[in-house]
Amino acid sequence: MHHFFQKGSDSNAPTLVILHGTGGTERDLLPVAQMIDPNASVLGVRGNVMENGMPRFFKRLREGVFDEQDLIERTEELHHFLDEAADNFGFDRQHVIGIGFSNGANIAGSLLFHYASSLEHAILFHPMVPIRNKKLPDLNSHHVFIGAGTNDPLIQPEETEALVELLTNAGADVTTHWENNGHQLTREEVLKAKEWYNQHINIK
């Protein structure tokens, strides 16, 4: 998978895995990661699927309808890639925080849905429920931040609430922050995620 790794100055900080939205690249969320924790290592990953020339992390049948089989296969692919990256770059595989926007948030959510050990915690900006009718692993030790839009044209509030319920029922500690700026990542969302990160993850 196309990727880059930027080693942080704090060896005790987690590695932040940044996952872009449709049409993005592995570096899109680097400013976000640096705002959240400027001392952490960052691993940026680009999705392997192309849709009309735009990189994605998995296929979809149409807007809002995922190709579930491809999602499962791509989730496994990303999970194993993170294993390999930890070996190659020497970071702690058990201390990885996923940060995703839109399609990237959905693949990060799918990692949580399929592998309890893949992400220690996660920051999901404008995610959907990645897959339905699946028994989730025990997420009792996981903290999850969700940034959502009350007027997001792609994701209804009910979709966000369904995701929160599924993660909470699996044991995750979920914090939801609502904005009113459609389907876009705002500075305010990132600052709220940083506040959450400092409270739950980066405890000095």
Stockholm file with secondary structure:
# STOCKHOLM 1.0

chainA/1-204         MHHFFQKGSDSNAPTLVILHGTGGTERDLLPVAQMIDPNASVLGVRGNVMENGMPRFFKRLREGVFDEQDLIERTEELHHFLDEAADNFGFDRQHVIGIGFSNGANIAGSLLFHYASSLEHAILFHPMVPIRNKKLPDLNSHHVFIGAGTNDPLIQPEETEALVELLTNAGADVTTHWENNGHQLTREEVLKAKEWYNQHINIK
#=GR chainA/1-204 SS CCEEEECCSCTTSCEEEEECCTTCCTTTTHHHHHHHCTTSEEEEECCSEEETTEEESSCEEETTEECHHHHHHHHHHHHHHHHHHHHHHTCCTTSEEEEEETHHHHHHHHHHHHCTTTCSEEEEESCCCCCSSCCCCCCTTCEEEEEEETTCSSSCHHHHHHHHHHHHHTTCEEEEEEESSSSSCCHHHHHHHHHHHHHHTCCC
#=GC SS_cons         CCEEEECCSCTTSCEEEEECCTTCCTTTTHHHHHHHCTTSEEEEECCSEEETTEEESSCEEETTEECHHHHHHHHHHHHHHHHHHHHHHTCCTTSEEEEEETHHHHHHHHHHHHCTTTCSEEEEESCCCCCSSCCCCCCTTCEEEEEEETTCSSSCHHHHHHHHHHHHHTTCEEEEEEESSSSSCCHHHHHHHHHHHHHHTCCC
//
